[in-house]
Amino acid sequence: MIGLWNRAGPLIRRLIVIWLVVSAITSPILYFLLGPHLPPFGMSDVSGFQAFDNAVMVSIVDPVIVFLVVFFGYALVNFRHHRGSAALEDGPPLRGDGRTIALWITVTGLMVGFLAGWGSYELWPGEHGAGGGQAPNPITLAVPASASTALQVQVIGEQWAWTFRFPAYGGVETTDLELPVNQTIEFHVTSIDVIHSFWAYELGVKADAVPGTENIAFVEPLQTGGFSIRCAELCGLWHGHMSTTGHVVSNSAFQTWITGQEAQWAPATKQLDPYSPVYHEQPEYRAG
Amino acid sequence: MKKVVGVAVGLAVAVALVVFYIVDWVLVSPPIATASSTGTQTANLVLQTVAAYGSAPNPDWVSYFEQDAQGQWEHTTFFTLPAHSVINVTIYQYDGASGFRNPLWAQVRGTGDGTMGLNGKTMNAINFADAAHSFTIPDLGVSVPLQGVPATGSNPCPAGPCDTSFDHNTIKFSFTTGAPGEYRWQCFVPCAAGTFQGWGGPMQTLGYMDGEIYVR
């Protein structure tokens, strides 16, 4: 049996050397130079971890892409047909090369196994959270140590707008969202009609808004600035317009803003039900 | 040869279906109305809301109408408004109340002083359960609740467009348009009777309870 290594050993060794050298150069460059600029950036603790994950993923994917490019380029240069030379003939088929099969299975198995383990670890809703919802009663490991002092914000989705309720400030509900920096936020996401998905992109939070259910997501904004809020669940006619811009501000600016909101929304606040984790649990009001 | 003919026929059918879809979409889109200019930087927009559109294809759907410069009622929710202008809006509201699911929308917003005129009375909110519809432009921060006519009224309008001899409320307010652009607007009352929780049909269809405002 003619093995691949016996026939093409020098070629493979040359390819591997080129691949390792190029990967050793490009992977760190991507991680250190491109990584800090990968979304969703580092506006919060959660989005910072997500940006780190993306940088790791890019660095791991890089050698795979480099391998393909190197192999393709090497073949183009060395196996191309030269004018006047004899036509190239295909070699005999490869069969039963145990070392090749073992190498292939080992490398791909390690990569897939590492990514599976890494992904599971990063998705585990612990201190670093995944940014997704964690159900009404998060397991202990999913609750940040700072949860006891978290600012609770209820996020209410409806066709087609997001509104936000602050139980710590008289239950005022607003159409705008401002959050204090360096303060743990406890989002309670729900809906009053169909399923929406609250996606605060730069904060790294994406939690489904389901009628009759509260979905909890923790996040700590680390930088001031604007963040986009979108609906990530196709929800009807104006789904594409169900977006707004939130702002992370200093604590003093937040206090000023929320005080203004309490005054501005006083006529509506009088009519709101007492704060409840699930907004209008039953459809009390309907046409027809 | 048979293959070529088959491919050509299939392609022709596909193109015909695409053209049919586009033409159908264009033809069923409501017309775009222009607000009546009343001078520099001001315009009037006159609307009415009815319990039933009264015409095919959805005669029993709730709907908005817009009054054109000749005083004729047009079935549309697409308006062109001047940029950076004060828009004086009058809405004749003929429908009964079904109420907001979210009482937040019962408050008037974005009208300058945060008030509206309801049958001549200045108000900053209504009871959320008394709302029939709302006129809300989320991106301009404008939202005005429209009080429903009492169920005990003596002369309800059966189908639109309605005239003021029928039971109605008159709502007046003004808002200022910003920079040129396209803004969607909608009703936030789940008012689509006969659909799941009132959110279907006219709530999901342009020309009834949703529309676009073209600020030029």
Interface residues (C-beta under 8 A of the other chain):
Chain A: I156 E158 Q159 W160 A161 T163 E173 T175 I192 D193 V194 G236 L237 W238 H241 T244 W265 P267 A268 Q271 L272 D273 Y279 H280 P283 E284 Y285 R286 A287 G288
Chain B: V62 S98 G99 F100 R101 N102 P103 L104 W105 A106 Q107 R109 N124 A125 N127 F128 A129 P138 D139 G141 R184 Q186 F188 V189 P190 C191 A192 A193 G194 T195 Q197 G198 W199 M203 Q204 T205 L206 D210
